[in-house]
């Protein structure tokens, strides 16, 4: 069903608007803005309110959050109940940090960032103290403010990191839990005297925080959270220090019932709060606050169970550190490796069993000769009048004569009447019948031997293939043991840094490999314009890991929700391939098949396969070869196993002769080398950037002819500006009619001056057509690959 362009454009614009809004304004951004606003309003002692600045300094590392948080923090500072001089000072400090944010985000060390932040605010606070008059006291408060700012930046950074990376976290570390508690508590304190219908929002929210912590974390966490809330109340000069004892005791008693249910926790909290508050301030003074606490308890009752479950899973995870996670991964790898090793040994033993089956090395062995003699006796001698003389009186002599005849037949293939031994002719009554019957039975055994040999060959091919499968499984097991390793710390670091660079990703996988290689897979929400922000991510990752990277596999769909990109170390070179091809006699299906693609570990593959004959049969042979080659090479299976598999498949696929050539070239884009494997294929030509022509030739047989494959493997160096030309035999053989042989390719390549890959491939095909103007003798394919620096 088609839709008009106008409708599509209209819907696309709507979708884009939603995505743009979601990119900059989401729940996390709103949460940070609220925190910044309320923390900037939280006044500690004598108009000191550095918490908003401390929070903003922690946010300068995240480009996508710093502008909204800056605006909310400035707004909160202006609307705070602080003095005008302090409001002006904090606005100046926030503006200064905003202007220097691009430099501050490069500071990786949190203590150093906290020290820089405190050091920048200190001279401004000292200057304010000198300006205000009460010099000694103000300077002392300036130093106190700097110390509080240093501690706040250092503490808040853990909570900010946790919130920004909450999706990828398996557990919460103790320092992160403390940081979140402080952030939540002082954010609540920033509400000040705000009340709705006389209900203190500060008391309600504080009670909810302590109750939820006690219900989820038990007595220890409940008491700890109560202490934090009580300290915050005390610092804000709201009441006496008794609040610290009230909230900590209530959190302790409430948490003691968390193993039963939340209702007992809430009841315990209410009763313990009333007892301590009554003893400390008197029964008549707590009615209003008791009402606020009961409202908070009602809110906690109404919170869905799934919210508690989600928070509990995060906080109470048994995974205390990445060491435990890595240990779990290693144990999983060991179990998988052991299973793979067991499968490998099973297949290897199965292949050896096939090899141990004893095969006949001749048409007639001793047992077969005895059977043939017995059958000749039953058919001819049993009714003969000389039976008693031959088989009873002279048994050994008769047996030996017939045995010699059978050996003679086996040596020459068939014994004629004229070639009957003279002594046998004299002594036997019907020698012609005996020899005729011996020839007949020998032919039956020859036919049986041929089929047995065919089955033996197929069994050996199957054994080789099973052995190849076992080697592939063993290789995979070794990869699991030695090469592939997940790095959770690196994943977290990359995720955090991408957020700081303003790149919003959902998941990061970092896999280390052997030889100092690694692979980074990034999963993110599809961009608003439907294009993968590949360059932005690549630039950010390059700065983070300190290595030049390139995107290997990129998938992006503007209609879908998510897309992925895999980044690996950048190659020194890149390869570009163009193809020109023509089928013989205008057949739709060409007997030549080809492929070219980037494969694993920074390598690039080109291949041509030429099936025997023409038309559909040739196409099926070469197509099967290329299909298997692509899949097995991409699966990182060794070249020798790939070639053996293709060879076995072609030999087992049909009883008819079925083979195809294979020309495989693999370019290492990091080292600049070309590895060629040829099975009955034509020469490969390398046209150097200086005009020289190098030739890589081979005399090996095609795959599918012999069961034992001997790889003809050669290596050559390639540099910037070189062209690798691979052709099928239809191109090379086109010069036979002109008595040029295959040398015409060398001279023709030398005469080409173009550096356009497609033009070169077309020129070679056109020249091959000129050399055979009457009729195209064979399918023709040209692959031209240009090697150049990235």
C-alpha positions in Angstrom: 0.0 0.0 0.0 1.5 3.3 -1.1 1.2 6.6 0.7 1.7 10.1 -0.7 4.9 12.0 -0.2 3.0 14.8 1.7 1.6 12.3 4.2 4.9 10.6 4.7 6.7 13.9 5.2 4.1 15.1 7.7 4.3 12.0 9.8 8.0 12.0 9.6 8.2 15.6 10.8 6.0 14.6 13.7 8.1 11.6 14.6 11.3 13.7 14.3 9.8 16.4 16.6 9.1 13.8 19.3 12.5 12.3 18.9 14.2 15.7 19.2 12.2 16.4 22.3 13.1 13.0 23.7 16.7 13.5 23.0 17.1 16.7 25.1 14.2 16.5 27.5 13.6 13.2 29.2 13.0 11.9 32.8 16.6 12.0 33.7 17.1 15.6 32.5 14.0 16.7 34.4 15.2 14.9 37.6 18.6 16.7 37.3 16.9 20.0 36.8 14.7 19.6 39.9 17.8 18.6 41.9 19.7 21.6 40.7 16.9 23.9 41.5 16.3 22.6 45.0 19.9 22.1 46.0 20.7 25.7 45.1 17.9 26.7 47.5 19.3 24.6 50.3 21.0 27.0 52.8 23.3 25.4 55.3 24.8 27.9 57.8 25.0 31.7 57.7 23.7 32.0 54.1 26.2 29.4 52.8 24.5 27.5 50.0 27.2 25.8 47.9 25.3 22.6 47.2 23.8 23.8 43.9 27.3 24.8 42.6 28.7 21.4 43.7 25.9 19.6 41.8 26.5 21.7 38.7 30.2 21.1 38.7 29.4 17.3 38.7 27.2 17.9 35.7 29.7 19.8 33.5 31.0 16.5 32.2 27.7 15.7 30.5 27.0 18.0 27.6 23.3 17.0 27.2 22.5 17.9 30.9 24.7 20.8 31.7 22.7 23.6 30.0 19.3 22.5 31.5 20.9 22.1 34.9 22.7 25.4 34.7 19.4 27.2 33.9 17.5 25.4 36.8 20.3 26.1 39.2 20.6 29.8 38.4 16.8 30.0 38.7 16.8 28.2 42.0 19.6 30.5 43.3 17.7 33.6 42.4 14.5 32.4 44.0 16.2 31.2 47.2 15.6 33.1 50.5 19.3 34.0 50.6 20.8 37.5 50.9 21.3 39.4 47.7 25.1 39.5 48.0 25.3 35.7 48.3 22.8 35.2 45.4 25.0 37.4 43.2 28.1 35.5 44.2 26.6 32.1 43.4 25.3 33.3 40.1 28.8 34.6 39.2 30.3 31.2 40.2 27.8 29.2 38.2 28.4 31.4 35.1 32.1 31.0 35.5 31.9 27.2 35.8 29.6 27.2 32.7 32.1 29.2 30.7 34.9 26.8 31.7 32.8 23.6 31.3 34.6 22.4 28.2 37.9 22.4 30.1 36.5 21.1 33.3 35.0 18.0 31.6 38.5 16.9 30.5 39.5 16.4 34.2 39.1 12.7 34.7 40.0 12.6 38.4 37.0 13.4 40.7 39.2 14.6 43.6 41.1 16.9 41.2 37.8 18.3 39.9 36.5 18.9 43.4 39.8 20.6 44.3 39.6 22.8 41.2 36.0 23.7 42.0 36.7 24.6 45.6 39.8 26.5 44.5 37.8 28.6 42.0 35.1 29.5 44.5 37.5 30.3 47.4 39.0 33.6 46.1 35.5 34.8 45.1 34.2 34.1 48.7 37.3 35.7 50.2 36.7 38.8 48.1 33.1 38.9 49.2 34.2 38.6 52.8 36.6 41.5 52.4 33.9 43.6 50.8 31.3 42.9 53.5 33.4 44.2 56.4 33.5 41.5 59.1 36.7 40.3 57.6 37.9 37.5 60.0 34.6 35.8 60.3 33.8 36.0 56.6 37.2 34.7 55.6 36.7 31.8 58.0 33.3 31.1 56.5 34.8 31.3 53.0 37.3 28.5 53.9 34.5 26.5 55.5 32.4 27.0 52.3 35.3 25.7 50.1 35.7 22.7 52.3 32.0 21.9 52.1 32.1 22.4 48.3 35.0 20.1 47.9 33.3 17.4 50.0 30.0 17.9 48.1 31.5 17.7 44.6 33.3 14.5 45.6 30.3 12.9 47.2 27.7 14.0 44.7 29.8 12.7 41.7 29.0 9.1 42.7 25.3 9.7 42.7 25.4 11.5 39.4 27.4 8.7 37.8 24.9 6.1 39.1 21.8 8.0 37.8 23.3 8.5 34.4 24.4 4.9 34.1 21.5 3.3 35.9 20.5 1.1 33.0 23.8 -0.7 32.8 24.3 -1.2 36.5 24.2 -4.6 38.2 24.6 -3.3 41.7 25.0 -0.1 43.8 28.3 0.4 45.6 28.2 1.8 49.2 29.6 5.2 48.3 27.0 5.5 45.6 24.2 4.7 48.1 25.5 7.3 50.5 25.7 9.8 47.6 22.2 9.2 46.5 20.9 9.5 50.1 22.7 12.9 50.5 21.4 14.1 47.1 17.9 13.1 47.9 17.9 14.5 51.4 19.4 17.9 50.6 17.1 18.1 47.5 14.2 17.7 49.9 15.6 20.2 52.3 15.6 22.7 49.4 11.8 22.7 49.5 12.1 24.9 52.6 8.8 25.7 54.2 6.7 24.7 51.2 3.4 23.3 52.3 0.2 22.2 50.5 -2.9 22.6 52.5 -0.7 23.0 55.6 1.1 19.7 54.9 4.9 20.1 55.0 6.3 18.6 51.8 9.7 18.4 53.4 8.5 16.1 56.2 6.4 14.0 53.9 9.2 13.4 51.4 11.8 12.8 54.1 9.5 10.2 55.7 8.9 8.4 52.4 12.7 8.2 51.8 13.4 6.8 55.2 10.5 4.3 55.0 11.4 3.0 51.6 15.0 2.6 52.5 14.0 0.7 55.7 11.5 -1.5 53.9 14.0 -2.4 51.1 17.4 -2.4 53.0 16.4 -3.5 56.5 17.4 -2.1 59.9 21.0 -1.0 59.0 20.1 1.0 55.9 16.9 2.4 57.6 19.0 3.7 60.5 21.7 5.1 58.2 19.2 6.9 56.1 17.5 8.3 59.3 20.8 9.7 60.4 21.4 11.4 57.1 17.9 12.9 57.1 18.3 14.0 60.7 21.7 15.7 60.0 20.1 17.5 57.1 17.3 18.8 59.3 19.9 19.9 61.9 22.2 21.6 59.3 19.2 23.6 58.0 18.6 24.9 61.5 15.1 23.7 61.5 15.0 22.1 64.9 17.4 20.7 67.5 19.7 17.8 67.1 17.0 15.5 68.5 15.7 14.9 64.9 18.8 12.9 64.1 17.9 10.5 66.9 14.2 10.4 66.0 14.7 9.5 62.4 17.5 7.0 62.9 15.6 5.2 65.7 12.4 5.1 63.5 14.4 3.8 60.5 16.0 1.2 62.7 12.7 -0.2 64.2 11.0 0.0 60.8 13.7 -1.9 59.0 13.6 -4.7 61.6 10.2 -5.8 60.2 11.2 -5.7 56.5 11.4 -9.5 56.3 7.7 -9.7 57.2 5.9 -7.1 55.2 5.8 -3.4 54.5 2.7 -2.8 56.7 4.5 -3.9 59.9 7.5 -1.7 58.8 5.2 1.3 58.5 3.5 0.5 61.8 6.9 0.2 63.5 8.0 3.5 62.1 4.9 5.3 63.3 5.1 3.9 66.9 8.8 4.4 67.3 8.6 7.9 65.9 5.8 8.8 68.4 7.6 7.2 71.3 10.9 9.1 70.8 9.2 12.4 69.8 6.9 12.2 72.9 9.8 11.7 75.2 11.8 14.5 73.7 9.3 17.2 73.0 6.1 16.2 74.7 2.8 14.6 73.4 1.0 17.8 72.7 3.6 19.2 70.2 3.6 16.4 67.6 0.1 16.3 66.3 0.8 18.3 63.1 4.0 16.4 62.3 2.2 13.2 63.1 -0.4 14.0 60.5 2.3 14.6 57.9 4.0 11.3 58.8 0.7 9.4 58.4 0.1 11.0 55.0 3.7 9.9 54.0 2.9 6.4 55.2 -0.3 6.3 53.1 1.8 7.3 50.1 4.2 4.4 50.7 1.3 2.0 51.0 0.0 3.1 47.6 3.4 2.7 45.8 3.2 -0.4 43.5 5.1 -3.5 44.5 7.0 -3.4 41.2 8.7 -0.2 42.2 9.9 -1.8 45.4 11.1 -4.9 43.5 13.0 -2.8 40.9 14.8 -0.7 43.6 15.4 -3.7 45.7 17.0 -5.6 42.8 19.3 -2.7 42.3 20.3 -2.0 45.9 20.3 -5.6 47.3 22.0 -7.3 44.4 24.4 -10.0 45.5 26.8 -8.8 42.8 29.0 -6.7 45.0 31.8 -6.0 42.5 32.9 -6.6 39.0 35.2 -9.3 40.4 32.2 -11.4 41.1 30.7 -10.7 37.7 34.0 -11.6 36.0 34.2 -14.8 38.1 30.7 -15.7 36.9 31.6 -15.0 33.3 34.8 -17.1 33.6 32.9 -20.0 35.1 30.3 -19.8 32.3 33.1 -19.7 29.7 34.8 -22.7 31.4 31.5 -24.7 31.3 31.0 -23.8 27.6 34.6 -24.6 26.8 34.3 -28.0 28.5 31.2 -28.8 26.6 32.8 -27.7 23.3 35.9 -29.9 24.1 33.7 -32.9 24.8 31.9 -32.4 21.4 35.3 -31.9 19.7 36.6 -35.2 21.1 33.4 -37.0 20.2 33.6 -35.9 16.6 37.3 -36.6 16.4 36.8 -40.1 17.7 34.0 -40.6 15.3 36.3 -39.6 12.4 39.0 -41.9 13.6 36.5 -44.8 13.8 35.6 -44.2 10.1 39.4 -44.3 9.3 39.9 -47.5 11.2 37.4 -49.5 9.1 39.5 -52.1 7.2 39.2 -51.9 3.4 40.1 -54.5 0.8 43.3 -53.7 -1.0 42.6 -56.1 -4.0 39.6 -57.5 -5.9 40.0 -61.1 -4.7 41.5 -62.0 -1.3 42.0 -65.5 0.1 38.4 -65.7 1.3 37.0 -64.5 -2.0 39.0 -67.0 -4.0 37.8 -69.8 -1.8 34.2 -68.6 -2.4 34.7 -68.4 -6.2 36.2 -71.9 -6.3 33.3 -73.2 -4.3 30.7 -71.5 -6.6 32.5 -72.9 -9.7 32.4 -76.4 -8.1 28.7 -76.1 -7.4 27.9 -74.8 -10.9 30.1 -77.0 -13.1 31.9 -79.8 -11.2 29.1 -81.2 -9.1 27.5 -83.0 -12.0 30.7 -83.9 -13.8 31.7 -87.6 -14.2 35.2 -86.9 -13.1 34.1 -85.3 -9.8 35.3 -88.1 -7.7 38.7 -88.1 -9.3 39.2 -84.3 -9.2 37.7 -83.3 -5.9 38.1 -86.4 -3.7 41.2 -88.2 -5.0 43.2 -85.1 -6.2 41.6 -82.3 -4.2 44.7 -80.2 -3.5 45.9 -80.5 -7.1 42.5 -79.4 -8.5 42.1 -76.6 -6.1 45.6 -75.3 -6.9 45.0 -75.3 -10.7 41.7 -73.3 -10.3 43.4 -71.0 -7.8 46.2 -70.3 -10.4 43.6 -69.6 -13.1 41.9 -67.0 -10.8 45.2 -65.4 -10.1 45.9 -65.2 -13.8 42.4 -63.6 -14.4 43.1 -61.0 -11.7 46.5 -60.1 -13.3 45.2 -59.7 -16.8 41.5 -58.9 -16.2 40.0 -61.7 -18.2 41.2 -65.1 -19.4 40.3 -66.2 -23.0 39.8 -69.8 -24.1 43.2 -69.8 -25.9 45.0 -68.7 -22.7 43.8 -71.7 -20.7 46.9 -73.4 -19.1 47.9 -76.6 -21.0 47.9 -78.9 -17.9 44.4 -77.8 -16.9 43.1 -78.3 -20.5 44.5 -81.9 -20.5 43.2 -82.9 -17.1 39.7 -81.2 -17.0 36.7 -82.5 -18.9 35.3 -79.0 -19.7 38.0 -76.4 -19.2 36.1 -73.8 -21.4 33.1 -73.8 -19.1 35.3 -73.5 -16.0 37.2 -70.5 -17.3 34.0 -68.9 -18.6 32.4 -69.2 -15.1 35.6 -68.0 -13.5 35.6 -64.8 -15.7 31.9 -64.3 -14.8 32.4 -64.5 -11.1 35.5 -62.3 -11.2 33.5 -59.5 -13.0 30.9 -59.7 -10.2 33.7 -59.3 -7.7 35.2 -56.4 -9.7 31.9 -54.6 -9.6 31.5 -55.2 -5.9 35.1 -54.0 -5.3 34.4 -50.8 -7.3 31.3 -50.0 -5.2 33.2 -50.9 -2.0 36.0 -48.5 -3.1 33.4 -45.8 -3.9 31.8 -46.2 -0.4 35.2 -46.2 1.2 36.1 -42.9 -0.5 32.8 -41.4 0.5 33.4 -42.6 4.0 36.8 -41.1 4.1 35.4 -37.8 2.8 32.8 -37.9 5.6 35.5 -38.7 8.1 37.5 -35.7 6.9 34.5 -33.5 7.1 33.7 -34.7 10.6 37.4 -34.0 11.5 37.1 -30.5 10.1 34.0 -29.9 12.2 35.9 -31.1 15.3 38.8 -28.7 14.4 36.4 -25.8 14.1 34.8 -26.6 17.5 38.3 -26.9 19.0 39.2 -23.5 17.5 36.1 -21.9 19.0 37.0 -23.4 22.3 40.5 -21.9 22.2 39.0 -18.6 21.3 36.8 -18.7 24.4 39.8 -19.6 26.5 42.4 -17.2 25.2 41.0 -14.5 23.1 37.5 -13.2 23.9 37.0 -11.4 27.2 34.4 -9.0 28.5 35.6 -5.9 30.4 32.8 -4.5 32.5 34.9 -1.6 34.0 35.8 -0.5 30.5 32.1 -0.7 29.4 31.1 1.5 32.3 33.9 4.0 31.6 33.0 4.2 27.9 29.3 4.6 28.7 29.9 7.4 31.1 32.3 9.2 28.8 29.9 8.9 25.9 27.3 10.6 28.0 29.7 13.4 28.8 30.3 13.8 25.1 26.6 14.3 24.6 26.1 10.9 22.9 23.1 9.1 24.4 23.6 5.4 24.1 21.6 2.5 25.7 24.2 -0.2 25.8 27.9 -0.7 25.3 29.7 -4.0 24.9 33.5 -4.0 25.1 35.2 -7.2 24.0 39.0 -7.7 24.3 40.7 -10.1 21.9 44.2 -11.4 21.4 47.1 -9.3 20.1 45.8 -6.2 21.9 42.7 -6.1 19.7 39.3 -5.0 20.9 35.7 -4.5 19.7 33.2 -1.9 20.9 29.5 -2.5 20.1 27.3 0.5 20.7 23.5 0.3 20.8 21.4 3.4 20.8 18.0 4.8 19.9 17.7 5.7 16.2 18.6 9.3 15.4 15.8 11.8 14.7 16.8 12.2 11.1 17.1 8.5 10.5 20.8 8.5 10.1 23.4 6.8 12.4 25.6 9.4 14.1 28.5 7.2 13.2 31.1 10.0 12.9 30.1 11.6 16.2 30.3 8.3 18.1 33.6 7.3 16.4 35.2 10.7 17.3 34.1 10.3 20.9 35.3 6.7 21.2 38.6 7.7 19.6 39.2 10.3 22.3 38.1 7.9 25.0 40.2 4.8 24.1 43.1 6.7 22.6 43.0 4.7 19.4 41.9 5.6 15.9 38.7 3.6 15.2 36.5 2.7 12.3 32.9 1.5 12.1 32.9 -2.1 10.7 29.2 -2.9 10.7 26.6 -0.2 10.8 22.8 -0.7 10.9 20.3 2.2 11.0 16.7 2.4 10.2 14.7 5.6 10.6 11.5 3.5 11.1 12.9 1.2 13.8 13.6 2.1 17.4 17.3 1.1 17.8 20.4 0.7 15.8 23.9 -0.7 16.4 27.4 0.0 15.4 30.6 -2.0 15.9 33.9 -0.1 16.2 37.3 -1.6 15.9 40.9 -0.3 15.5 41.1 1.7 12.3 42.9 0.0 9.4 45.8 1.6 7.6 44.3 0.8 4.2 40.9 0.5 2.7 39.8 -1.6 -0.3 37.3 -0.9 -3.1 36.2 -3.5 -5.6 34.4 -3.2 -8.9 33.2 -6.1 -11.1 32.6 -6.6 -14.8 31.1 -9.9 -16.0 29.5 -11.5 -19.0 28.0 -15.0 -19.4 28.8 -17.4 -22.3 26.3 -17.4 -25.2 24.0 -15.0 -23.3 23.0 -17.5 -20.6 21.0 -15.9 -17.8 22.9 -18.0 -15.2 26.6 -17.4 -15.3 29.0 -20.2 -14.4 31.2 -17.7 -12.7 30.3 -16.5 -9.2 32.2 -14.0 -7.1 32.1 -12.2 -3.8 34.0 -9.4 -2.0 33.4 -8.1 1.5 35.2 -7.0 4.7 35.6 -9.8 7.1 36.8 -10.0 10.7 40.1 -8.7 12.2 40.5 -5.9 9.7 40.7 -8.1 6.6 39.0 -7.9 3.2 38.1 -10.9 1.0 37.7 -11.2 -2.8 36.9 -14.5 -4.5 35.9 -16.0 -7.9 34.6 -19.5 -8.5 34.2 -20.9 -12.0 31.9 -24.0 -12.2 32.6 -26.7 -14.7 30.6 -26.3 -18.0 28.0 -23.7 -18.6 24.5 -22.7 -17.6 22.6 -23.9 -14.6 24.9 -26.7 -13.6 28.0 -24.5 -13.7 26.1 -21.8 -11.8 25.1 -24.2 -9.1 28.6 -25.5 -8.6 30.2 -22.1 -8.3 27.3 -20.6 -6.3 27.6 -23.4 -3.7 31.3 -22.8 -3.5 30.9 -19.0 -2.9 28.0 -19.4 -0.5 29.9 -21.7 1.8 33.0 -19.6 1.5 31.2 -16.5 2.6 29.5 -18.1 5.6 32.6 -20.0 6.9 35.0 -17.1 6.4 32.7 -14.7 8.2 32.4 -17.3 11.0 36.2 -17.1 11.4 36.8 -20.7 10.4 40.3 -21.5 9.2 41.0 -21.3 5.5 42.2 -25.0 5.3 38.9 -26.2 6.9 36.9 -24.0 4.5 38.6 -25.4 1.4 38.3 -29.0 2.7 34.6 -28.5 3.4 34.0 -27.1 -0.1 36.0 -29.9 -1.7 34.1 -32.6 0.3 30.7 -31.0 -0.5 31.4 -31.0 -4.3 32.7 -34.6 -4.2 29.7 -35.9 -2.2 27.0 -33.8 -3.9 26.7 -35.8 -7.1 27.9 -39.1 -8.6 28.8 -37.1 -11.7 32.1 -35.3 -12.0 31.5 -32.0 -10.3 34.2 -29.5 -9.6 34.9 -25.8 -9.7 37.9 -23.5 -9.5 38.4 -21.2 -6.5 40.5 -18.1 -6.5 40.6 -16.5 -3.0 42.4 -13.3 -2.1 42.5 -11.9 1.5 43.9 -8.4 2.0 45.2 -7.5 5.5 44.1 -3.8 5.7 46.3 -3.2 8.7 49.6 -4.6 7.5 49.1 -4.1 3.7 49.5 -7.7 2.6 47.7 -10.0 0.1 47.2 -13.7 0.9 46.1 -15.8 -2.1 44.7 -19.3 -2.2 44.2 -20.9 -5.7 42.5 -24.1 -6.6 42.7 -24.5 -10.4 42.3 -20.7 -10.7 43.9 -18.2 -13.1 46.8 -16.0 -12.2 46.3 -12.9 -10.0 47.7 -9.6 -11.3 49.0 -6.8 -9.1 49.3 -3.4 -10.9 51.6 -1.4 -8.8 51.3 2.4 -8.3 54.6 2.8 -10.2 53.2 0.9 -13.2 55.0 -2.5 -12.5 52.9 -5.7 -13.0 53.4 -8.6 -10.6 52.0 -12.1 -11.3 50.8 -14.7 -8.8 50.2 -18.0 -10.6 49.3 -21.5 -9.5 49.2 -25.1 -11.0 46.9 -26.6 -8.4 43.8 -28.6 -9.4 40.2 -27.4 -8.9 38.2 -28.4 -5.8 36.0 -31.4 -6.1 38.5 -33.6 -8.1 40.7 -35.1 -5.4 39.8 -36.0 -1.9 43.1 -34.6 -0.5 43.4 -30.9 -1.1 46.8 -29.3 -1.1 46.5 -25.5 -0.8 48.6 -23.4 -3.1 49.1 -20.4 -0.8 51.2 -17.3 -1.6 51.7 -13.9 0.0 52.5 -10.5 -1.5 52.9 -7.0 -0.2 50.4 -4.3 -1.3 50.7 -0.5 -0.9 48.7 2.6 -1.5 47.6 2.9 -5.1 48.0 -0.8 -6.0 45.3 -2.6 -8.0 44.6 -6.4 -7.4 43.1 -7.9 -10.6 41.4 -11.3 -10.4 39.9 -12.9 -13.5 38.2 -16.2 -14.5 39.7 -18.4 -17.2 37.2 -17.0 -19.8 39.2 -13.7 -19.7 42.7 -15.3 -19.9 41.7 -17.9 -22.6 40.3 -15.2 -24.9 43.8 -14.6 -26.1 44.3 -18.2 -27.3 42.6 -17.6 -30.7 45.1 -14.7 -31.4 48.0 -16.9 -30.2 48.6 -14.5 -27.4 48.2 -17.0 -24.5 47.8 -15.3 -21.1 50.6 -12.9 -21.7 48.2 -10.5 -23.3 46.8 -9.5 -19.8 50.3 -8.4 -18.7 50.8 -6.2 -21.7 47.3 -4.8 -21.6 47.5 -3.9 -17.9 50.8 -2.2 -18.5 49.1 0.0 -21.2 46.2 1.1 -18.8 46.7 4.5 -17.4 43.3 5.0 -15.7 43.1 4.8 -11.9 39.3 4.4 -11.9 38.5 0.9 -10.6 35.3 0.4 -12.6 36.8 1.7 -15.8 39.7 -0.7 -15.5 37.4 -3.7 -15.1 35.3 -2.6 -18.0 38.4 -2.1 -20.2 39.7 -5.6 -19.4 36.3 -7.2 -20.3 36.1 -5.1 -23.5 39.5 -6.2 -24.6 38.7 -9.9 -23.9 35.6 -9.5 -26.1 37.7 -7.9 -28.9 40.0 -11.0 -28.9 37.1 -13.3 -29.6 34.7 -11.4 -32.0 32.8 -14.4 -33.3 31.7 -16.3 -30.3 32.3 -16.0 -26.5 34.0 -19.3 -25.5 33.5 -19.1 -21.8 31.9 -17.1 -18.9 34.1 -14.0 -18.1 34.5 -12.2 -14.8 36.9 -9.4 -13.7 37.4 -8.3 -10.2 39.5 -5.1 -9.7 40.3 -4.1 -6.2 42.1 -0.8 -5.4 44.1 -0.5 -2.2 44.5 3.0 -0.8 45.2 4.7 2.5 42.3 5.6 4.7 
